[in-house]
Amino acid sequence: MKNSIACLFALSSAIVMIGMAALLSGPASAHKTPVTPDQLKAYDESFMEAVKKGDLLFHGDGETAKAMGVNLSGTGMACAMCHPFAADTHPHEYPKFQAQVGKFSTLRDMVNWCIEKPMQGEAIDPESEAMKDLEAYITWSNTGSVLAPGKY
Amino acid sequence: MSELDKTRREMHAVLQKPGEHPDPSLRLSRRTFIHKSCLFGAASLAETFGWWPIMNTMEVAQAAEEPFSFAWISDTHLYPKSVNTRFVDKITRAAKEVQAMNPPADFLIFGGDIAQLGRADELELGNEILKEVKIKKVLIPGEHDWYFDMGKKWTDLYGQPNWTFDHKGVRFIGLDTVTHGPDYWTERHFTPEQRMDAMADLDGSIAGPWAGVGRDQLDWLQKTLSSWDKSKPVIIFSHNPLYEYYPPWNFWVRDWREVNDVLKPYANVTNIHGHVHQVLYNEIGKMRSIGMLATSWPWPYAPEGVPKLTKPMIRVDPGDIYDGVGWSKLTMNDKSKIDTDYVMWGRKEVFVQSPADSSLYSQEILQPRMADKIGPY
């Protein structure tokens, strides 16, 4: 009995997982059918989950950093201490020549510069989940700012 | 119109009635006059910057009995030395420079946020370093000093958070704008650490509109001023600005209406404040306000509400921990004016010289953070 309940639970979990995967990745023909409200909700939740984790990393939340295996600061400082509401991050102005980095840079290059220099932490893989989450938070927070790529 | 806009418009409707401005016996310096006329003349950004005179001091007309100067240090945000020493180095440098002033300053005002997380060792570290300054010292608290132990250590070291004294014809008042925050911790069963962490996030929403003067202190302020001639100079030190600049970061006091009611009869009031970590200048009703630099780090100008009378500080280099920060030398000179001299380390030009030098040149639209609204609170 116990086993069959466990089996049932595993089976239903698997069905839910497959359903979620289908919703998020979509079948091969997803782009050929009208988007459903459930899909839109799932896409939005996926984005906001990244924003939330990015917000926590940006504000120096130790548990989130530990769970994601990153060490963004060696000084006790956090990104938000100089960038409340992600002010002065200007995601809408990248890519551009970034004087501090000394070369044509993306937002991710500058995030890593801030981690390594002022915060004295360990740079993260530009393709990592933590970097994508930071980027998600920074760009979300600047929603509505007008694109001005290349601006000093 | 956003809620913020509505409230700010109300502030101007209440405080800036047609024709009301600081008492004409305060001599507006030519420099102040120039930048006022530029701004009210609806100049474009480029034209405005083109007109700014090159100067590193701001003059505020006053009428003291004899010349003297005082120094301001604030927002040192000390961590224990084991965590980092950069902020320790900077308060030490400021303290040495204040002590080396020649002629010496009459006193040092420390404008709050000596500690980062309100711990006793942080407050004691700051207290030790400030012993370098042998002249008279007066201190007011910042929110970072207070919300770990609710001011116990701070008051052990420095006593009452608000005070007054008269010096050479000026009534000085130290106002406490940080200890009257609403209780956000009891219902959430916060530990002292959690209470302090929520307060330490400038852009957090949990601690709410904590900056305020409070009814008791307003009554005290009114009583303190009642024995003072209404035309004589009053200088009020506070951690937060006494007007509404940007409430989401508590760049204000929530009871600015009541503060204005108390100060209204006095023609010669200057408010000098910390908390904003940036150059600011404003005139509200009859009161002038001057924002001071931090020694720790500079904060960006808020996305809305920067006073039109502020000549912005220069955009700083995040790679230099001594850029955009420092202390201030305030000299009441023999022409009976105050020169506010921002000692910004490593900079000859404190104010922007061209649009590209200003962080306001890069326009941004920002929204409040979200993760602290959906936490396990």
Interface residues (C-beta under 8 A of the other chain):
Chain A: M48 V51 K52 D55 L56 H59 D61 G74 T75 G76 M77 A80 M81 C82 H83 P84 F85 A86 A87 D88 H90 H92 E93 A99 Q100 C114 K117 P118 W140 S141 N142 T143 G144 S145 V146 A148 K151 Y152
Chain B: Y79 V83 N84 R86 Q116 D201 L202 D203 G204 P248 W249 W297 P298 W299 P300 A302 P303 D317 P318 G319 I321 A356 S359 S362 Q363 E364 I365 L366 Q367 P368 R369 M370 A371 D372 I374
